[in-house]
């Protein structure tokens, strides 16, 4: 399932730039890693980690979940470089 989401992210990044690295940690479902414009499902150290459910990741990427509201409600937990997290908001916003 996460491989399908990773493919969607990869397609969505086509022609866009993302500097830095970020992990979407979906717990037992696995991870999606953005690293300077590449996307994979292989865990590696990154600048920032977002912990959220796969369901909320899908909503976030479709624009159905406001990132700031989700953080305030505890649906997304962020650790690491907040500047990288903010870049994601501009990328999907």
N, C-alpha and C positions, 0 to 999 in steps of 0.2 A: 504494500500500500504506500509506504513512504517513497519507494522508488518512483511511483506514478507522480506523487507530489513534487519530488525532486526534478523530474522531467518537466513538469509544468513551470517550476521556478526557472529552470535552465532556459526554456523557451521564452519566458517572460523577460529574462535578462538580456535577450538578444538585442544588441545595439545600445545597451545601457552599461554603465560602469558601476562597480561596487568595490571600493577600496577598503581593505580590512578583512577581518574574518569573523564569522558568527556561526554558532551552533544552535539549531532548533532541537532541543532535547525533548522528545516525546515519550520519555520513560521507557517502559517495556517494548513499545513499538519501534524504538530506535532513534536515530539522529539524522538530520540533514545539515550538512556543513556548506556554507558559502565561504569561499576563500579567494579573495581578489578576482571575482568574476567567474570562478568555477564552482560547480555544485556537485556534491557527492553524498553518499550515505555511509561513509566510512568515518568513524570517530577520530578526531585529532584535536590537539590543543588549538583554541581560537581566542580572539580578543574579547569576545562577548558570548554569553550563553543565555538563551531564552528557554525557560522550562515551561512547557504547556502541553495540553492534550492534543492528540492528532486532530480531534474534532475542532478545537479552537484554532489550530494552525490553519486548517482549511478555511475557516471563517475569516481569519486574519488576511489570508492571501486573496480571498474573494472580495475583500472590502466590507464584509458584514460584521466585523469586530473592530471597534476603535482601539488602537494599541494603548493609548493613554488610559482609557476607561478600563480596559482589560487588566492593566497593571494595578490600577487603584482597587479593582474588585478581587485581585489575587488570582485571576485566570492566567496571567503571565507573570513569571518571576524572572528578573533580569540580574545577572551577575557579570562582573567584568567591566569593560569600557562602555560607558553609557553613550559616548559619542558615536560609536559604531551602531548602537541600537537606534539612535536618532537618524542615522543615514538610511536605515531600513524604512523608517517612516516616510522619508522623502521618496524612496524608491517605489514603494507600493501605494503611496498616497496620491 
